[in-house]
Amino acid sequence: MGSLRFPRCIPSHTSALRGSRVANYTVTLEERNHYGAELWRLVSDGTLKINIHAEYSFTAEGVRQAHTDLTTGKTTGKLLIKVAD
C-alpha cells in the first residue's frame, strides 16, 4: 500500500480533527481530490474503520433521540440519521 502523507496538513493534536473535513487541510483542488480519494479508498477497503455509535430514523422522534444522545456527551463514534433504507 502506498503511503498517505499529510506533512503540512495534520495538526499536532488529534482533537483538532473533530468535525473537520479533508478540504480544511488541503490547499488546492487537486490536493483535495487526491487526498479525498485516498481517504475514501482506505475506508472502502477496511484499512480505516469508522466507529458508528448508533443509527436513528429520519423522524421527529429519531432526530430528537439523536440530539439527546449527542448532547449527553456519552456517545463514541458517529451518529447516523437514516433518510431511507
N, C-alpha and C positions, 0 to 999 in steps of 0.2 A: 504494500500500500504506500502511495506517495505521502510525503509529509505535508501537513497543513500548517503553514506558518503565518502567524499574525504578529510580526515583530514590532510594529508600532501601533497595533490596534487593540491588543488586550490590556485592560487596565491591571494595575498591580494587585488590586483587591477584588476577588470574585464577586462580592456582594454588589459591585457596580454593574454586574451583568443582569441583575434582576429587572425584568421587564424591558430589556433592551432588544434591539434589532441589529442584524448584520449591517444595515445601512448606517448605523451610528458609529461604526468602527472602520468604515472604508471611505476613501476619498473620491475615487472615480466610479463611473457606472460600470466599467469593465471589471474593477476590483469587486464591486458589489455582486455582479453577476457570477464571477468566478468563485468567490467565497460562499455565496449563497448556494450555488450548485454543489459545491464540495460539502457544505454542511448538510444539504438535503440528501446527498449520497450516503453520508455517514449515518444519518438517521434511518434511511431506507434499508441499508444493508445490515442494520442492527449493531454497528460499531458504537454508535452513540445512542444511549437509551434516554427516553423522556419519561419521567415519572408522572403518571396520571392519577391524581388523588381520587377524583370522582367524576361521574357523568350525570348531568341533570337534563330534564326535559325542557323544551322551549315553551314553557307555560308560566303563568304568573307565579304559581307555587314553586316550580322548579327553579326559576330565576331568583325568587325570594330566598329559597334554601341555599342556593349557591352563594348569594351575597352574605347570608348569615354565617355560613361556614367560612367564607373568606375573611370576614371581619373579626372572627374569633381568634385568628392567628394560629389556629391549631392544625391547619392543613399543611401537607407537604406535597409538592408537585403541582401539576396543572389541574384546574377545574374546567371541564368541558361542558358547554351547553349545546346539546344536540338539536339542531334545527330540523333535521329529517333523518330517518333511518336509511 
